[in-house]
Structure formats: C-alpha cells, structure tokens
C-alpha cells in the first residue's frame, strides 16, 4: 500500500505557498530587527540659544562654540534660536531632542563665568543619558581646546520634563499607544477572518452592501475598542507609576489627535485580512506589523537613530505619528497646535489606508 505522506506534504506546501509573505514573515522580522538595532545616534537634532552679552570675548567664544557644535559629528541638524522659550516649543513639537543654552553668569563685579546648560528630552529615558553624554563630550572637547586657562565655564546636564529620568515616562505613552493601535489592528483583522468560510463569504457578497460600508462597519467598532484600551492604559499607568495625568481638556485633545492613528491601524488590519488567503498568512502578517510598530514607532528610541530606509518605512506607520502626539499632550504640556503636523500626517495615512481598504473590499483575495 502506497504511503499517503507525500500527498499530505504536497497539500501542506500548497496551503503555505498561498501566503508566501506570511510564511517568510519571521525571516523578514529578524532582518528588520537586526537592521533597526544599528543606531545612527550621532544625528541628534539640537537647538542652541546664546544669551546676549556685552562682553566681546564672551560673545566670540559663544559663537565659536555654536560653530563647533554645528560641525560636530555627534550632532545632526542644529537650529539657532533667539528666545530661550523657543527651545521648549521645538521640543514639545518633537523637532529637537537636545537644547543648549549658553549664558554669562557674573560671580562678582570683576569676574564672570559662562554657563552651558545642556537639556535633553527626558520623555525618552532610554536615549536621554546617551544624548546628554554625547553632547557634553563634544562641548567639553571644544572647551578644553579653546585656550581658556581660567576655564571660565560650567557645563550642566539636565533632563527636561523628567528630571529624575523615571522609566514611567517611557512606559506611559509607549504602552498606551502601542496597545491601543494593536487592539484595533488585531480585532479588525479577526473580524475579516471570521468571514473566510465560503458559504458565508458568498452570502455577504450577495448583499447590497457598498465596499466603503463594509470597511466602515469593521473599522469603527475596532477603533472604538482600541481607543478605550488606549485611555485605560493611560489612566492605569498614570496611577500606578506616579505620572501626573493631565486634566480633561488635554485628554479631549489627545482623543482627537489619536483617532486618526487608531483608525488607520484598524484599516491596516482589515487590509491584511482581505489580502491574505489563509488564517496563517493573516496571523503572520499581523505579527510582522506589530513588531514593525514596536521597533520603528520611535517610542523606545528616536526615529532619527534608525537607518534612512527604515525611517521612510516608519513614516507609513500610524503609530510613528501617534507617539509624538501622546508624548507632547501627556508629558510635555503641549496643545493641538504643537502636534498639528502629526495629526495631519495621521489623517493622510488614514485616508490612504481607507482608499486601499475600499479597493480590497471589492474583491478580497481571501474570497
């Protein structure tokens, strides 16, 4: 009697071959993970403010310091500002990670010292210490070679918004954003997977339902559950980790700024469910996307530390635009004006995902 194993193996190969992307997802995940772990930490966006001084030598030394920072390999884009408050504005808009203030402090009537205050964004405790050390090292190397025998300067390192560098300031926005978006994505994909039986799919296709209505019915409920999960984590993390959660007005602004991102994640889940042929392919593809959002969203380490091609990929992920919104409104005391650019980007990603989902709903690959 001939063995039945070869036809069974051939059938399994055929089933997995229908979703080659899902089968290869673990390999793709490993490759992107290794690539994302190669940081480009020298490209730190910096803003510099030099306080006005009547002393010519102090001004010349400050200008030379700014040029040295601009030409340093440890820094990326350097912005010179005319008002020290602009550093906080730029940091709340997530445009810089480090602010440097150069000012003159008079010790007495005859002597003066230059104080250099280096402040890094403390809402990311993973990278803040490294950024402070790199900038401080660059400043110190310049000052040590500046032919100043009296060493009339003092370098101070600070972490803005998080003076004690508590890890809770990383967990609060990160966990809330990731879990809220993941819940919406997974539930939307599962909603599509439930329609895979052929009889049910044929029945649904026979109903007079427009494609956009199918998309809306699956994404709105998943997005609502994702939003509930998001705010549940915000309140729980804020209570357990001792982080002051802002009042109702910032939370309302946060809800508005988060809606496009969470809806985009639900649209991605629907799109994956309709463009994969098997449950295995859907699960593996969703797993790939979940890990992509973890590594490329910027909540664990800034996106400027990623290789340039992965930065482009990160721009297509809704979570990448959601993390700065949550950080600014929850931890930096920002408002909608500070995160308007990220809300617009989230809306563009949402619109693009809606169009693709409607096109996929016309003739899903799984049917």
Helices and strands as residue ranges (DSSP letters): H 5-17, H 20-36, E 44-50, H 56-71, E 75-81, H 85-92, E 98-106, E 112-121, H 125-144, E 153-160, H 168-193, H 198-206, H 211-240, H 248-275, H 279-296, G 303-305, H 308-315, H 318-330, H 340-362
